Amino acid sequence: MMSDKRLGWSLDYRDPETIKKVMPFWEFLYKYYFQVKTDGWEYIPNTQVLFVGSHNGGLGAPDMTMMMYDWFKRFGVEKPVYGLMHPSAWKVYSTVIDLAAQCGAVVAHPKMAIRAIESGASVLVYPGGAEDVFRPYSERDKIKLVGRKAFIKLALKYSLPIVPLVSKGAHETLYVLTDLYEQAKSFHDLGWFDWILDVDPQTFPIYLGLPWGIAFGPLPNIPLPNPIRTRVCPPIYFKHYGMDASKDKDYVDECYDMVEKSMQYQLDLLYDNSNDKYAML
């Protein structure tokens, strides 16, 4: 019996049989549509970890989905991993959240992160959220964690290594021209503009992509075919762990900066063609 029947608020919705059913479709996308190349999977420790990623490509986020495919392909569908999905997505995008939950998505809330960690599963988090996945094309080679540090506190409290995930190519599956969130928020505050379902999207991109041609706001998109490169980075271990470390603001800031700089370094390598050492898997 589920401890909480609300979708996204229980670990019990994860269904390995559903994951098996979608794997052939993901395999087609992986091999032919996105022609994914990847490396670094040997860096994942044989222990519980906190995966911290930067994702691209709008709500389609194909780099995130292809990372999931790689995980299930290598470790099987039974080995649990849960991904934290923005609370707004559960309210607005009702057509896909059922499948997301069956594949291991839970609401991005401290309670769910703690529940997943204490179950013994690894956890995947994208701290940048909507601002990251819809960042403008001009910022495609920049890590954007937007200062959110709750993941650092979790890693410290539960003594978890952080394994960063970075990618390139998904930003060409749609082209984000700019983010007009501040202007849209001003109109909303003046009563001239309503948020969809009264949910603040935290970003208001103008993008070129399918099926709209040109889209205004964080609308769902169909990713364009484009090669994607993904990388699992070496794990990051901190000097100190425990409850006290997780409550030390200066230390949390220090750890956050370490993760952000490490991820930016790895992303810079991906964008440097002379360091492209992938093998098609």
C-alpha positions as CSV (number, residue, x, y, z in Angstrom):
1,M,0.0,0.0,0.0
2,M,1.4,3.4,-1.0
3,S,2.3,5.7,1.9
4,D,1.1,8.8,-0.2
5,K,-1.2,8.3,-3.2
6,R,-0.5,11.7,-4.7
7,L,1.5,11.3,-7.9
8,G,5.1,12.2,-7.4
9,W,4.9,12.0,-3.6
10,S,5.5,8.3,-3.4
11,L,8.5,6.1,-4.4
12,D,6.1,3.3,-5.1
13,Y,4.9,4.5,-8.5
14,R,8.2,3.5,-10.0
15,D,7.5,0.5,-12.3
16,P,10.3,-1.5,-13.8
17,E,7.9,-3.1,-16.3
18,T,6.9,0.3,-17.7
19,I,10.6,1.2,-18.0
20,K,11.1,-2.0,-20.0
21,K,8.3,-1.1,-22.4
22,V,9.7,2.4,-23.2
23,M,13.4,1.2,-23.5
24,P,13.0,0.2,-27.3
25,F,11.6,3.6,-28.1
26,W,14.5,5.3,-26.1
27,E,16.9,3.0,-27.9
28,F,15.7,4.2,-31.3
29,L,16.1,7.8,-30.1
30,Y,19.5,7.1,-28.7
31,K,21.0,5.3,-31.7
32,Y,19.3,7.1,-34.6
33,Y,17.5,10.3,-33.7
34,F,20.1,11.8,-31.4
35,Q,23.0,9.6,-32.3
36,V,24.2,9.8,-28.7
37,K,27.9,9.3,-27.8
38,T,28.8,9.1,-24.1
39,D,31.6,8.4,-21.8
40,G,32.6,8.4,-18.1
41,W,30.3,5.7,-16.8
42,E,33.2,3.9,-15.2
43,Y,33.4,6.8,-12.8
44,I,30.2,5.9,-11.0
45,P,31.1,4.4,-7.6
46,N,29.6,1.1,-6.5
47,T,27.7,2.9,-3.9
48,Q,24.8,5.3,-3.4
49,V,25.4,8.7,-5.1
50,L,23.8,12.0,-5.7
51,F,23.8,12.7,-9.5
52,V,23.9,16.5,-10.2
53,G,23.2,17.5,-13.8
54,S,22.8,20.4,-16.2
55,H,20.2,19.8,-18.9
56,N,19.2,21.4,-22.1
57,G,16.6,21.4,-24.8
58,G,13.4,22.7,-23.2
59,L,10.8,20.4,-21.6
60,G,11.8,17.6,-23.9
61,A,15.2,17.6,-22.2
62,P,16.5,14.8,-24.4
63,D,19.9,14.8,-22.8
64,M,18.3,13.9,-19.5
65,T,16.2,11.1,-21.1
66,M,19.2,9.7,-22.9
67,M,21.1,9.7,-19.6
68,M,18.3,7.6,-18.1
69,Y,18.4,5.2,-21.0
70,D,22.2,4.7,-20.4
71,W,21.6,4.1,-16.7
72,F,19.0,1.4,-17.3
73,K,21.0,-0.2,-20.2
74,R,24.0,-0.5,-17.9
75,F,22.5,-1.3,-14.5
76,G,19.1,-2.7,-15.4
77,V,15.7,-1.4,-14.6
78,E,15.5,-2.9,-11.1
79,K,18.4,-0.9,-9.6
80,P,16.5,2.1,-8.2
81,V,17.3,5.7,-9.1
82,Y,14.9,8.6,-8.6
83,G,14.9,11.9,-10.4
84,L,13.6,15.1,-8.8
85,M,11.2,16.9,-11.1
86,H,10.2,20.5,-10.6
87,P,6.9,20.9,-8.6
88,S,5.3,23.1,-11.4
89,A,5.7,20.3,-13.9
90,W,3.4,18.0,-11.9
91,K,0.7,20.7,-12.0
92,V,1.0,21.8,-15.6
93,Y,2.1,18.9,-17.7
94,S,-0.5,16.2,-16.7
95,T,-0.2,14.2,-19.9
96,V,3.4,13.1,-19.2
97,I,3.7,13.0,-15.4
98,D,2.2,9.5,-15.0
99,L,4.9,8.0,-17.3
100,A,7.5,10.1,-15.6
101,A,6.5,8.8,-12.2
102,Q,6.6,5.2,-13.4
103,C,10.1,5.8,-14.7
104,G,11.3,7.1,-11.3
105,A,10.4,10.8,-11.2
106,V,9.3,12.3,-7.9
107,V,8.5,15.9,-6.8
108,A,11.6,18.0,-6.3
109,H,11.0,18.6,-2.6
110,P,13.3,17.9,0.4
111,K,10.9,15.3,1.8
112,M,11.0,13.3,-1.4
113,A,14.8,13.6,-1.8
114,I,15.2,12.4,1.8
115,R,12.8,9.6,1.3
116,A,14.6,8.4,-1.8
117,I,18.0,8.6,-0.2
118,E,16.9,6.8,3.0
119,S,15.4,4.0,0.8
120,G,19.0,3.4,-0.4
121,A,18.5,4.6,-3.9
122,S,20.7,7.0,-5.8
123,V,19.1,10.3,-6.7
124,L,19.3,12.6,-9.8
125,V,18.8,16.3,-9.4
126,Y,19.0,19.2,-11.8
127,P,19.3,22.3,-9.5
128,G,19.0,24.8,-12.3
129,G,15.4,23.7,-13.1
130,A,13.5,25.6,-15.7
131,E,16.0,28.4,-15.9
132,D,18.7,25.8,-16.8
133,V,16.7,23.8,-19.3
134,F,15.4,26.9,-21.1
135,R,18.6,29.0,-20.9
136,P,19.3,30.9,-24.1
137,Y,21.3,29.4,-26.9
138,S,24.1,31.9,-26.2
139,E,24.5,30.3,-22.8
140,R,24.5,26.7,-24.0
141,D,28.1,26.2,-22.8
142,K,27.5,27.6,-19.4
143,I,26.6,25.7,-16.2
144,K,23.5,27.3,-14.6
145,L,22.7,26.0,-11.2
146,V,21.2,29.4,-10.3
147,G,22.5,29.4,-6.7
148,R,20.3,26.5,-5.4
149,K,22.3,24.7,-2.8
150,A,19.9,22.2,-1.2
151,F,21.6,19.4,-3.0
152,I,24.8,20.2,-1.3
153,K,23.2,20.0,2.1
154,L,21.7,16.6,1.2
155,A,25.1,15.3,0.1
156,L,26.8,16.5,3.2
157,K,24.1,15.3,5.6
158,Y,24.0,11.8,4.1
159,S,27.7,11.5,3.2
160,L,27.1,11.0,-0.5
161,P,29.6,11.6,-3.3
162,I,28.3,13.9,-6.0
163,V,28.6,12.6,-9.6
164,P,28.1,15.5,-12.1
165,L,26.5,15.0,-15.5
166,V,27.0,17.3,-18.4
167,S,26.1,17.3,-22.0
168,K,26.1,19.2,-25.3
169,G,24.0,19.1,-28.4
170,A,20.5,19.2,-26.8
171,H,20.5,23.0,-27.2
172,E,20.3,22.5,-30.9
173,T,17.1,20.5,-30.5
174,L,15.4,23.8,-30.1
175,Y,16.8,27.4,-30.2
176,V,16.1,29.6,-27.2
177,L,16.5,33.1,-28.4
178,T,16.0,34.9,-25.1
179,D,14.3,34.8,-21.7
180,L,11.7,37.5,-21.1
181,Y,10.7,36.3,-17.6
182,E,11.3,39.6,-15.9
183,Q,9.1,41.4,-18.5
184,A,6.4,38.7,-18.3
185,K,6.4,38.8,-14.5
186,S,6.0,42.6,-14.6
187,F,2.9,42.2,-16.8
188,H,1.6,39.5,-14.5
189,D,2.1,41.6,-11.4
190,L,0.2,44.4,-13.1
191,G,-2.7,42.0,-13.8
192,W,-2.1,42.1,-17.6
193,F,-0.9,38.5,-17.9
194,D,-1.9,35.3,-16.3
195,W,0.4,32.3,-15.6
196,I,-0.9,29.0,-16.9
197,L,-2.9,27.3,-14.1
198,D,-1.6,30.2,-11.9
199,V,1.8,28.6,-11.7
200,D,4.9,30.9,-11.8
201,P,7.1,29.3,-14.5
202,Q,10.3,31.0,-13.3
203,T,11.3,31.4,-17.0
204,F,9.7,32.8,-20.1
205,P,11.7,31.8,-23.1
206,I,11.2,32.8,-26.7
207,Y,12.3,29.8,-28.8
208,L,12.3,28.3,-32.3
209,G,11.3,24.7,-32.4
210,L,8.6,22.1,-33.0
211,P,5.7,22.0,-33.1
212,W,5.2,25.8,-32.7
213,G,7.7,27.3,-35.1
214,I,8.2,30.2,-32.7
215,A,7.0,29.7,-29.1
216,F,6.4,32.2,-26.3
217,G,6.8,30.8,-22.8
218,P,7.9,27.4,-21.5
219,L,5.6,25.4,-23.8
220,P,6.2,21.7,-24.4
221,N,8.4,21.0,-27.4
222,I,9.2,18.1,-29.8
223,P,13.1,18.0,-29.9
224,L,14.7,18.4,-33.3
225,P,17.1,15.6,-34.3
226,N,20.7,16.5,-33.4
227,P,23.7,14.6,-32.2
228,I,24.0,14.7,-28.4
229,R,27.1,14.1,-26.3
230,T,26.8,13.2,-22.6
231,R,29.4,12.7,-20.0
232,V,29.5,11.3,-16.5
233,C,32.2,13.2,-14.6
234,P,34.5,11.9,-11.8
235,P,32.8,11.9,-8.4
236,I,33.3,14.8,-6.1
237,Y,34.1,14.0,-2.4
238,F,34.1,16.7,0.2
239,K,36.5,17.0,3.2
240,H,33.7,17.0,5.8
241,Y,30.3,15.4,6.0
242,G,27.6,15.2,8.6
243,M,24.8,17.3,10.0
244,D,27.1,20.0,11.3
245,A,28.7,20.4,7.8
246,S,25.3,20.6,6.1
247,K,24.4,23.5,8.4
248,D,27.6,25.5,7.9
249,K,26.7,28.1,5.4
250,D,30.2,29.1,4.5
251,Y,31.2,25.4,4.0
252,V,28.0,24.8,1.9
253,D,28.9,27.7,-0.3
254,E,32.5,26.4,-0.7
255,C,31.2,22.9,-1.7
256,Y,28.7,24.5,-4.1
257,D,31.5,26.5,-5.8
258,M,33.6,23.3,-6.1
259,V,30.8,21.5,-7.9
260,E,29.9,24.4,-10.1
261,K,33.5,24.9,-11.2
262,S,34.1,21.2,-11.7
263,M,31.0,20.9,-13.9
264,Q,32.0,24.0,-15.9
265,Y,35.4,22.6,-16.5
266,Q,33.9,19.3,-17.8
267,L,31.5,21.2,-20.0
268,D,34.3,23.3,-21.4
269,L,36.1,20.0,-22.4
270,L,33.0,18.8,-24.2
271,Y,32.9,22.0,-26.2
272,D,36.6,21.7,-27.0
273,N,36.6,19.4,-30.1
274,S,40.3,18.5,-29.5
275,N,39.1,16.7,-26.3
276,D,36.3,14.8,-27.9
277,K,37.3,11.2,-27.1
278,Y,33.9,9.6,-27.3
279,A,33.1,6.1,-28.6
280,M,29.7,5.3,-29.9
281,L,28.1,2.9,-27.4
